[in-house]
Amino acid sequence: MYPDQHFEQLSAERPATSGKTPEQVLHEVFGYDAFRPLQGDVIHEVTSGGDALVLMPTGGGKSLCYQVPALVRTGTAIVISPLIALMQDQVAALRELGVKAAFLNSTMDFEQARQTEYALSTGELDLLYCAPERLIQPRTLELLHNASIALFAIDEAHCVSQWGHDFRSDYLQLAVLADEFPGIPRIALTATADERTRKEIAERLSLTEARHFISGFDRPNIQYQISPKTNANKQLLEFIKAKHEGECGIVYCLSRNKVDATAKMLAQKGYTALPYHAGLPAVDRARHQERFLREDGVIIVATIAFGMGIDKPDVRFVAHLDLPKSLEAYYQETGRAGRDGKPSTAWMVYGLQDVIKLRQMLEASQGNEHFKRIERQKLDAMLGLCEVTKCRRQVLLAYFGDKLETPCGNCDTCLAPPETWDATVAVQKALSCVYRTGQRFGVTHLIDVLRGSENNRVVELGHQQVSTYGIGTELNANEWKSLFRQLVANGYLRTDPDGYGALQLTEQCRPLLKGQQTIELRKDPVPQKSASRSPGGKSGSSVKDLITDHAGWEALRACRKELADKQGVPPYVIFHDTTLFDMLERKPQTLEELAGVSGVGAAKLEKYGEIFLATLARLDPA
């Protein structure tokens, strides 16, 4: 997938960085003028030999927090990364910058691994990426003891949490680094960790004395949209057509069958849609991921097995056709959109069956009661985000201990505030119907009874005789579904633990049935073809909406694609869209002017400067 790793040629590709400041490395190697908030603090802490635990949102620039110190400190930085795709992407990107980077993983044959190990032992590498299971092997530890190590970086550190959604047992053994390599700085990084998980990371990785650097969780460029599920395929098509036609995205589904069916449906509608799940042959998964990374406008339809570590910056939307199990999972998955900081959408539809299915899965799991209690709390928080009537971003950030003082103006509940209604009487009817029919039936049958249906099942069961038969004609079937969904989401009803989908009363509903409490529910919004932009352009326009010179934009993209194909890397490894956009805006005519474009470092200026200047010159002969 990526070019063979060669080390002997690299020393001449990048100016020596020994003795340079982090700021000099940032500008000369990476092509940026200033650190983002908190980056500079983290980098100076690690560069000076301190340990750090870093929590920074996806797209916030976590990688630079260890890559810059790796180029300032002497020795090789060892980066522990959980996924092969992630380390290969990052190594390819670093090598384009002229950085001496390599990886050790299971895709390599004996000779390739031997060459990489030799390069480490002779000090030829700036960074070496390694999977956790490989790092903890005695042979690897011995190899590291015989090398000069600049620092250890533990990426995706939330994988150490046994309560987390991406737990990996190999991460538990990484605490050995503190004992085996005292005095060498260690930095653990994650985008997803509440206070409990941060404490667990620090304890399990022996980083209790490390400085904590906690950036805000907010991703203001992402617009959150959550809607009741009516016809998921139709809703997905309308969403893509209205907001992201021709753009790259990820669609998450809970099952492999649904992934296959959704990808097929999108392909039949003319989209380049590819399935990705563990049931596909490995060669197909690799090919689909490769196309997603390298081609424009590809939509990947996937289970949650896809995405962790995907470094693609221009994913314009992440869609969920099924409810995630927790806000941690939701935040992690939606965070794969808009890593370049440009406007993107996190879109989801969910329904009562999602709630029932997840609750049944939870109760049927093999975990002990403590585990189930924590998982119930996580699911309740996820449902709370779905049913909230105030700003979704405020609720999401509050879950992670982050506070947003005012509503964001860039989520569906801010852009189109939902209506609420006094549902007390209707709720009493619904709860009473559950009770009168013996707490043995699902939503469809309960609605039939409430609306006075005369279908065979109602008649055969004698439910025409119960007192709640026909007392709910004031609401249509969809309105009753919405009501039942919210009652389950808010804990007034629970699903049958035996797995048949029957609804049962909980103790929480007693005050409602007795008339001691009132309740307001949200009205499901009327589906709209598209959402309006927020005032002041906070949601902003996508990159393509901002472009006025479309011919120039396509010419620059074609130039980038040709270079990427020759190098055997994804186009964004050459330059991000934001860098191309800056070129198009500035129209540099000299190498010196091109060096001022964000994202153009010294190595890329030398490699590609003349090529892009020639392309720009053809756009504007004057």
Steps between C-alpha positions, in 0.01 A plus 500: 500500500783736577849529349775289651678670784847626410724674750831569338362776273310692763779673681551734206129576458446696818717770652643391834278619783748446782507804726192659344205626697153343472382815323774468238414134440131583470568757229783338308377139499122527528447839336292660778563838660356443847388225734131446567369561852667265751731343238791724592463428873496123444793508259721707730416271795597183311800662329637594841463139621164507679217246478158604367145375471334682211131514424434682175207465258538317170652741252644711781861421414594221744765351270713813502515476880747213468629546144654841570678389822621192309684731260639726773620234746786266415422136432197325354143559614304176544132542416261228620203490264214247502427478128717412202313741272566789739873442530542448125313822423701702748834357388414577136406858593817550706724365226345748258621767743851357488477351850678168561200290607425129485268240648522146635187293447367165380483607132881486474707199403809396693744698287296823518473468879872431527586813299272711718648361821850570368403858415376542858814356654728723291305818578372557146136552603319801648176310566411133512134391513428170669189302600458443877510122469836523321650754735447289813684199355832435680693517171360847422571628851859376470530678165378825658746468789782494244374808317492871579137581587371859489153435642207258508164612360193286578233592247128416543571464873130445580557143374641428847159556662310179567177702506577665167361422155841418346660295781814305403659272759851557362480861616485384862861381475637834381561603861822299461651801321516696826705224664716401205584853379504739796587856409372479143193722457166334422197668348156335486245648262127452438202686360239318708517475877272623775645572845470137616679372187777761531567385854505138385746582218735676743492211748535216251783667306687618814445863406354618831778759531465618140365844416149489357422712196127505432383688195134578444293224343315741273521450124311814391530417131282188544125552478307240705169375360290223657159402367237232575538202267211466258648369175875485560607448139278780370616731780867424428460568129321830562770606747789423264330663203410814694832559679784281376443400139826373349690523830679242708325345800465206738170323573493282812262205544471251785500175296700366208182420303381857534842628388481289184139598427565872556812506284309322223211747528731802476687348205171444318423870551825596326734549797845344536414305816714216637427260788750439780459243778682205655304250287660619177821338374805691622601587145158661436514698824848628413395592147188684619696692761763587242238640262342698784835656584611575143187577300263795522134463585519144638249399769601217731213308661636322804460343837694663782795279397589779257648839570717505810823660392376604157688823434297620199440873556217566253224267622204735468237293680461209740155342500359249750210280392499330841541634851854478647534335841651802673591865462867401499441283192283770337758773562787284375315401181359845418846646565619340177315775314664833423850437630611787276284742701259560213119476542379140534193317625437230760160362399302222667157342491379280783178333605337299771629171363858632540431564867338161552778315317783666694327450835443132420863457396613664821285285728597182313873573525730290719617798705442519873245736654761774553589489129134505396425795728778705341387400150140598585623843608691538173197400292274732701739789428494414128120496502497826691692668219246368248193622687633830634310817412789742564836541327644157420860623511455628856371158608776311317779717640356492852522120498877530458527768767530784249276805526355705219360822645251578222312285246721417203274617217627209288288197593149410394342595833659846478420551131141371535404481870266205557148552627387332820151405613327402820483125451377408849160363398634314195781351708252380763302329223814335362622377839154376592478310169831328575362395838152394379644275228724320748836663424559231235477693172708723280434848367311406183236300687464762772437769238242277331316467832518872579375595152219243504629274222286197412781290361504125561756505781312760705177303459657157569658627822176661614664841532187669369371446853776683692421848629772666291367365169434788259579782745798632300353608166616859553855400400608327182723192498823699452414734788437199727834349389673823593331500840596139576856565379538790741348305790753219447786747450411682821461186711122491549479172307752221459528217251439139588837354608405169334552668165152505343462878489210521743474823698473498878434769759777627727469643849573842351159513328294465821462877567382554142234229524379640831472851361768632735728615218470661159725441204599693188632322193657632182309503175689325226593761239353496153780373271666776300699469179787708636605691809561872494844636576557645839516876546840651436610197302618303802409182318644670193513374148689194394830546317335444163241770576776752570682438172442752222772377263376144443731439204799600712385282788466195275841567342669507842318184605601324178863601559482366856335174387768437238777551757319281756459218250871515415593492869245228582337707777157660557467852348471672840850374586630732226289800612172540686202666331552799729853545362376483140227750584759736651711466182200584286422805714857634516615402148872494597741561212832418668631229731534759774134595466397133486689437826255738667205272420380307807613137487796549263814401688859499377502141368173536310606839366813340356316193365185656359545878499592545134230256388220686678636841398490384137140383546404835656676690222292321238187615681598865485741569213516867594 
